[in-house]
Amino acid sequence: MAIKDPAARGVSRQVLADHVYEALLIALMDGRLEAGTPVSIDGMARELDVSPTPVREALARLEATGMVRRTALRGYRVAPLFTADELADLMDARLVIEPANAFMACSHADADLTAQLAQAIDDLKAAPRGPSFSEFRAYWEADERFHRLIAEHADNQFLLSAYNALGGQVQRFRFFGGLGVTDADFAIAEHTEILRAFEAGDADLARKKMIAHIEGVKQRSQHDSEVHDSEVRS
């Protein structure tokens, strides 16, 4: 997992931090950094062959997603997978925020936004869905892009901040490690229904279709959690 520090070759500090973030994200999503284990900044810097600074910056970004947690005087640890109750709470929070985003974004949607949403759905259809993060990453990114486009085009900075604070997409996809994407056909169909509402300029319908989608995701997430728990017990 080594990343040669390219600073001497003129590569920006931000590019290096992004590379470190990517390496840690992949290790977390694939389970190579197991839930509950400590993450040493100095140790990770040695493993990646970089200075501690980009590791520290990457861990701070990952903390914002809930993937790692920092405790005073004890440093970072890999966060546990969400419990079924935590997943339900996450989806309930999304049910408050995302239907409002859909209503507001659809209220002033233009052809460019609908084209971008349609492209995200096409990318979902084309993306691999295998068990490793490298195989389902493109799917995750397209799924996240669809929801983020709507959140950003709601044009409400506070709703966008609330959406960003949830970090819900990456947390839910942690359950796909070893399983692959389990609900692609349902999610693509639900995204398509939301897109149709945007194309029709029907903001209330967009809100209702987003509610239906998040409720579907909630049910499927709880199922994924139960499958994971049963595999751990066995």
C-alpha positions in Angstrom: 0.0 0.0 0.0 3.1 2.2 -0.2 2.7 5.7 -1.7 6.0 7.4 -2.6 6.0 10.9 -1.3 6.0 13.0 -4.6 6.7 16.3 -2.9 10.2 16.5 -4.2 8.9 16.2 -7.7 6.7 19.2 -7.3 3.4 17.5 -6.7 1.1 19.6 -4.5 0.5 18.8 -0.9 -3.2 18.4 -1.7 -2.6 15.8 -4.3 -0.5 13.8 -1.9 -3.2 14.1 0.8 -5.8 12.9 -1.7 -3.6 9.9 -2.5 -3.3 9.0 1.2 -7.0 9.4 1.7 -7.7 7.1 -1.2 -5.4 4.4 0.1 -7.0 4.6 3.6 -10.5 4.6 2.2 -9.8 1.5 0.1 -8.3 -0.3 3.1 -11.3 0.6 5.3 -13.9 -0.4 2.7 -12.2 -3.7 2.0 -11.9 -4.5 5.7 -8.1 -4.6 5.7 -8.3 -2.0 8.5 -10.8 -3.8 10.7 -13.4 -2.2 12.9 -12.2 -1.3 16.3 -8.5 -1.4 15.5 -6.3 1.6 16.2 -4.8 3.6 13.3 -1.4 4.9 14.1 -0.5 8.1 12.2 3.2 7.4 12.4 2.8 3.8 11.6 0.5 4.5 8.6 3.0 7.2 7.4 5.8 4.6 7.4 3.6 2.0 5.6 2.6 4.5 2.9 6.1 6.0 2.8 4.9 9.6 3.4 5.2 12.1 6.2 2.6 12.1 9.0 1.0 15.3 7.8 -1.1 13.9 4.8 -2.0 10.9 7.0 -3.3 13.2 9.7 -5.3 15.2 7.1 -6.7 12.1 5.5 -7.9 10.7 8.9 -9.6 14.0 9.7 -11.5 13.8 6.4 -12.4 10.2 7.2 -13.6 11.2 10.7 -16.1 13.5 9.0 -17.6 10.4 7.2 -17.8 8.4 10.4 -15.3 5.8 9.1 -12.8 6.5 11.8 -13.2 8.0 15.3 -10.7 10.0 17.3 -10.5 9.9 21.1 -8.6 12.5 23.1 -5.1 11.2 24.1 -5.8 7.8 22.3 -5.8 8.8 18.7 -7.8 7.2 15.9 -9.7 3.9 15.7 -11.6 2.3 12.9 -15.3 2.9 13.6 -17.5 -0.2 13.9 -20.0 -1.0 11.3 -23.4 0.5 11.9 -25.8 -1.5 13.9 -29.3 -2.1 12.5 -30.7 0.6 14.8 -28.0 3.1 13.7 -28.7 2.4 10.1 -32.4 3.0 10.7 -31.6 6.3 12.4 -29.4 7.3 9.5 -32.1 6.5 7.0 -34.7 8.4 9.1 -32.3 11.4 9.0 -32.0 11.1 5.2 -35.9 10.9 5.0 -35.9 14.4 6.6 -33.2 16.0 4.4 -33.3 14.4 1.0 -37.0 14.7 0.1 -36.7 18.4 0.8 -33.6 18.6 -1.4 -35.5 16.8 -4.2 -38.4 19.2 -3.9 -36.3 22.3 -4.0 -33.9 21.1 -6.7 -36.7 20.0 -8.9 -38.5 23.4 -8.5 -35.8 25.1 -10.6 -34.2 22.2 -12.4 -32.9 22.7 -15.9 -31.9 20.5 -18.8 -28.3 20.4 -17.6 -29.2 19.0 -14.2 -31.5 16.4 -15.6 -28.8 15.3 -18.1 -26.3 14.9 -15.2 -28.8 12.9 -13.2 -29.5 10.7 -16.3 -25.7 10.2 -16.7 -25.4 9.1 -13.1 -28.1 6.5 -13.7 -26.4 5.3 -16.8 -23.1 5.0 -14.9 -25.0 3.0 -12.2 -26.2 0.6 -14.9 -22.7 0.1 -16.3 -20.8 -0.1 -13.1 -19.4 -3.5 -11.7 -21.1 -4.8 -8.6 -18.5 -7.3 -7.3 -17.5 -8.0 -3.7 -14.3 -5.8 -3.4 -14.3 -2.1 -3.2 -12.4 -1.8 -6.4 -15.2 -3.7 -8.1 -18.1 -1.7 -6.7 -16.5 1.7 -6.2 -17.7 3.1 -9.6 -21.3 2.1 -8.5 -20.9 3.8 -5.2 -19.5 7.0 -6.8 -22.4 7.1 -9.3 -24.9 6.6 -6.5 -23.3 9.3 -4.4 -23.1 11.6 -7.4 -26.9 11.3 -8.1 -27.8 12.3 -4.5 -25.1 15.0 -4.3 -26.3 16.6 -7.5 -29.7 17.0 -6.0 -28.4 18.2 -2.7 -26.2 20.8 -4.3 -29.0 22.1 -6.7 -31.4 22.5 -3.8 -29.4 25.8 -3.3 -29.7 25.7 0.4 -26.3 25.8 2.2 -27.7 24.5 5.5 -29.5 21.5 3.9 -26.2 20.8 2.0 -24.2 20.9 5.2 -26.7 18.6 6.9 -26.4 16.2 3.9 -22.6 16.3 4.1 -22.7 15.7 7.8 -24.5 12.4 7.5 -21.8 10.6 5.6 -24.5 8.0 5.0 -23.6 6.7 1.6 -20.1 5.5 2.5 -21.3 4.0 5.7 -24.0 2.0 4.0 -21.7 0.7 1.4 -19.3 -0.8 4.0 -21.8 -3.7 4.2 -21.1 -4.5 0.5 -17.5 -5.6 1.2 -17.4 -9.3 0.5 -21.0 -9.3 -0.7 -21.0 -6.9 -3.7 -23.9 -4.5 -4.4 -27.0 -6.3 -3.4 -29.8 -3.9 -4.5 -28.7 -2.3 -7.8 -31.8 -3.2 -9.8 -34.1 -1.7 -7.1 -31.9 1.5 -6.7 -31.6 2.1 -10.4 -35.4 1.8 -10.8 -36.0 4.2 -7.9 -33.4 6.7 -9.2 -35.1 6.6 -12.6 -38.5 7.4 -11.0 -36.9 10.4 -9.4 -35.4 11.5 -12.7 -38.8 11.2 -14.4 -40.2 13.6 -11.9 -37.4 16.1 -12.5 -37.9 15.8 -16.3 -41.6 16.6 -15.8 -40.8 19.5 -13.5 -43.1 18.0 -10.8 -41.4 19.0 -7.5 -44.0 17.3 -5.3 -43.6 14.0 -7.2 -39.8 14.3 -6.9 -40.2 14.6 -3.2 -42.5 11.6 -3.0 -40.3 9.5 -5.2 -37.3 10.4 -3.0 -39.2 9.3 0.1 -40.0 6.0 -1.6 -36.4 5.5 -2.6 -35.0 6.2 0.9 -37.6 4.0 2.5 -36.5 1.2 0.1 -32.9 1.8 0.9 -33.7 1.6 4.6 -35.3 -1.8 4.3 -32.5 -3.2 2.2 -29.8 -1.7 4.5 -31.4 -3.4 7.4 -31.4 -6.7 5.5 -27.7 -6.2 4.6 -26.9 -5.6 8.3 -28.7 -8.8 9.3 -26.8 -10.8 6.6 -23.5 -9.4 7.8 -24.3 -10.2 11.4 -25.3 -13.7 10.6 -22.0 -14.2 8.6 -20.0 -12.9 11.6 -21.8 -15.3 14.0 -21.2 -18.2 11.7 
